[in-house]
Amino acid sequence: MNIQNPPKDGTKDLEFEELESVVIRFAGDSGDGMQLTGTQFMASTALAGHGLSTFPDFPAEIRAPAGTTFGVSAFQIKFGSGRILTAGDEPDVLVAMNPAALKVNLDVLREGGLVLTDTGSFTARNLQKAGFEENPLKDDTLAKFQVIELDVTTFTLEAVKEFDLTKKDAIRCKNMWTLGLMLWMFSRDRIPIIDWLKAKFENVPQIANANVAALNAGHAFGETAELSIELKRYTIPTAQTEPGLYRTVTGGEALAWGLLAGAKLANLSIMFGSYPITPASPLLHILSRLKEFDVTTFQAEDEIAAICSAIGASFAGALGITSSSGPGIALKTEAMGLAITAELPLVIINSQRGGPSTGLPTKTEQSDLYQAMYGRNGDAPMPLICSHSPGDCFYTAIEAVRLATKFMTPVMLLTDGYITNAAEPWKLPDLDALEPFPVSFATTGDAEKRDHVPFQRDKHTLARTWAKPGTPGLEHRIGGLEKDIKTGNISYSASNHQKMTDLRMGKVAGIVDYIPKQEISLGKSDGPLVIVGWGSTFGPINQATRYATNEGLAVSHIQIRHLNPFPKNLGAILKGFDKVLVPEMNKGQLASVLRDKYLLDVLPMSKVSGQPFKVGEIVHKIKELLEG
Amino acid sequence: MNEQISPEKLTAKDFASDQEVRWCPGCGDYAILKCMQRTLPELGLRPENIVFVSGIGCSSRFPHYMATYGFHTIHGRAPAVATGIKLANPDLSVWVVTGDGDGLSIGGNHMLHVLRRNVDLNILLFNNEIYGLTKGQYSPTSRQGTKSPSSPYGSVEGAVSACRFALGAGARFVARAIDTDQKNMPDVFRRAHENKGASFVEIFQNCLVYNDQVFGEFADRSVAKEMQVHAEHGEPLIYGSDNDKGLIFNTKKMCIETATIGENGVTEKDILVHDETNLSLANMLVALEPPQMPVVVGIIYANPAATFEEQIFGQAEERKAIVGKGDLKAIMSAGRTWTVT
């Protein structure tokens, strides 16, 4: 149990010295280096042995005008003594580097929480840009909070004076000064951060030294300062986790490594075709660096070319993979149909974001489930799976490769902007323990035994044979036109089309026999209420279920990984509960799919604000449903 | 089983599939198909190492009639699919068959990029200046004023020139052929195959049903000699029934003009000598249009450069030479890790 402060109503006073978990939100201008500060704080947290979860929350604009509210970039981290599943509902500590950051984030801060501000940035001009009529440090705006006002700008300039930086460069060290203070506050080791700074600015030692000086100065300030509000040091027990070697991992990294691992298990090279799009691009960036692996990356001219190149690669005997986000996935739709009818393996990764159209590129959402499930012309079934956390992406990527190659089909892997960018501590997998699933290509020898080898099927999986160009005797033609069920040649026969359509549907439906049964994440296998999650809602649902259970409420949590087909026993499990609640970051898409499939009165719980669910919101809903 | 036969012994029949060819009787596509089936054995290629990739349209049925590997994809996207095939297996001989609608309208973007990247593909664009499969609408290469079901009062759009587009996109190999010209087409195919990189070939192809004789003013046998210039590297650009006409360069107007040898003091020495590596010349040659000017066919531009794949794979090799073959375990445990006991 790691929820010390209750997730809603915030009435219980926080015991600052002995916290089991803490939520900190670093907020500043896009150019203030908040993502970097947060990432480094995360690294120090991980190295200190805490459980943690992060939420990078940044604007779509690369460098929005300085000082404006829409240019505010934030990084939230929750860490503590247990496994941390969400980045936290309400920050306990808000670091606000300017008035705009304060303005935007004040609403989410816990009552009684700590606000640390840089008074040096509270100029009349910045106050006006943030939309404050009065200086909030001077009136009662912050009455509900503990406030530490520090002139970070001046302290930083003083700390880096000796390095002769331009004023602009000197001010940019502010984030390290602040980080230094936070490291002191949470009893963290500065050495790894100092090493990192020296490596990052290897070629500009002056900048490296200035940043180190700022970091040290912030830390020293914590030790020596006497403030009206006493600065305290907090100790948080380390997390009790499974033994092993750990690191922090983002969803993007885990995906990339999972794809590499999956391709190796399948004994295939990867051809990754992609077009830059937020928030899917990290995968393209990571794989592009890994040229020493059996992976070729291709930045295509558009989304359509990206998926088509991947399909071409699969036709030629590699593992084609493409990756995008909602609008890009929409453009790939026709080509998905081609991969379905040509029965070629293909992995399609959708890092979902707010829609429709361009929507909210940097904000998270789960509103592409219908698109993934139904969004193609014709009866075009496609297996779907989803990742529920950054580290989970590694395993779902492998599963996507397994299904695509075993069943000769495109598979869509749904993740989202939150998972792609968020980080969590991750126990490194034992690669040697993963079970290989090597692909066997048809050979000339097969051709000598029988005709039309490329269109013969495995009698169990219904997957057609994969015959790759370069193999004598297996020359064949394939395409988007309907194919004769035996020869693969073009066929306009009505009865053949019926058979082929049934076959394609049956093949995907039959995957159900090759995927794990649905498990219950938490709670009993029947009762008054089950909360069903998919994707990144795992954290808040699991935390909320845990919290409600501790309060004596009978509630279970199940998390669906395989969305098409659903696990065989899912319907039976759901029918064992009086009520089924599906919190999802859309207007009820999984809820309606479940209703359709199982004729159950599934209750949707919707949130599309671009922010993940808060634990408190789900707890509140549980109480409403169970206590009436 | 043809793997027992050495390449020299293969014939056109070994490259023809068992599928019934279903183009309209008299379609120019038949001639191109025959020529391809006849030429491939001469190139020393084996059917299993060849892939024909097409998009959608009449021309895009082509792969079904070849006894090679073939992929009949979706409208306009053949260059992208073919790029993926080459990135998966650069040893394959990959031929893209497309049309003026498929390659320059819906797939114009892919055509642009596959050419500038110089992917090692042989791209055959069958240009008939009309949409055939959808029953006769005007296409991006249709001349302004073309009357069609979707432009009953004449199209108002300017036409794109396939070869000018290709050169503008950075193609390193641009050639032209005429469907009925079985004498010269094999050589164009051979050169396209030999060129490493994107080889762009425009084939003037007659659509008997919807746009008959659209190229008649230069392709018809009765006028061929007077209206076609067959470009050959290092040879003067001479044409005409009596081989007495040629292309000359007017330095004052910076343009190409026609001249008759023996008239107005013009001698054979005044005639432009074709240099297939000269981009400026290529740009001028492809812009010549009837009726005022003859049409230049053959290898108009061939100036090879490093291919996309060899550069992509070269980078991977360089990287492997520095860091060794990728080790996932090492990558995952690099950086900051900690041990929980």
Interface residues (C-beta under 8 A of the other chain):
Chain A: A43 A46 L47 G49 P192 T241 E242 P243 G244 L245 Y246 R247 T248 W257 L260 A261 K264 S269 M271 G273 L290 K291 E292 F293 D294 T296 F298 A300 E301 D302 I304 A305 A306 C308 S309 A310 I311 G312 A313 S314 F315 A316 G317 A318 G320 E334 A335 G337 L338 A342 K427 L428 P429 L431 T444 A447 E448 K468 P469 G470 T471 P472 G473 L474 E475 H476 R477 I478 G479 G480 L481 N489 I490
Chain B: M1 N2 E3 S17 Q19 R46 P47 E48 N49 I50 V51 F52 V53 S54 I56 P63 H64 M66 A67 T68 Y69 G70 F71 H72 T73 I74 R77 P79 A80 V81 A82 T83 G84 I85 L87 A88 N89 D91 L92 N109 H110 L112 H113 I312 F313 Q315 A316 R319 K320 V323 G324 K325 G326 L328 K329 I331 M332 S333 G335 R336 T337 W338 T339 V340 T341
